[in-house]
Amino acid sequence: MEKNEQESYLWLILLPIILILVTYEDQVRAMYDQGMASFGDLTSKVWFEKLNEDVDFLFDYLNIKQELNLPKTFSCFHIRRGDKVGEKLYEWTQKTGRTESKRFEFCDYLKHCKNIETIFIMTDDYRCIQEAREYINNNNLPHNILYLTQEPQDGHSETLNIQNDRRYSKQELVQFFSEIEIAKQSQQFIGTKSSNIFRYITNQCVNNVEFISLD
């Protein structure tokens, strides 16, 4: 049995369990509060709440994926911006005088993308989406761009996040982890091996993904 078939069978097993948990969530919580639940202790209650959070995340991710309407074949471009390319405050760059990654343009990614017209862009800077659209329009290309990046996103700064004690919202975390899960399902992943995300997806992928590093 191929890996994709194994995953399909796994979902067939898990989905009914998940649906039961979601459907009867209120009843289970009520049973616990009345001292009738079989969990029996605080650890079990914490476990159940954690499971419920995971179920919520799973459905959020499935909704996002459905709305994107991803085809079976697509390429994922992980385009780094913000502090990693010197466009945002980064203490490491201040100390070393170097950037963590070279700044690559959309066209640098596209030249490695052959015979695939749907591109999912994974980035923290919405300007990358605008630049990609502009390049495609100016060159009359047939490519279709998909993304989860929001317009207010203008690049990440680890140093500023620490200084401002920034906390990410659930929506932001769902977006980030959804991008990773979508990237793992691509047929081609183009990024930079200096990135933790590139290395993580390389290690986590179970599908036959073609990995291309620009650095």
Beta strands, then each sheet from edge to edge (+ up, - down):
strand 1: 75-78
strand 2: 118-122
strand 3: 144-147
strand 4: 188-191
strand 5: 210-213
sheet 1: 3+ 2+ 1+ 4+ 5+
end
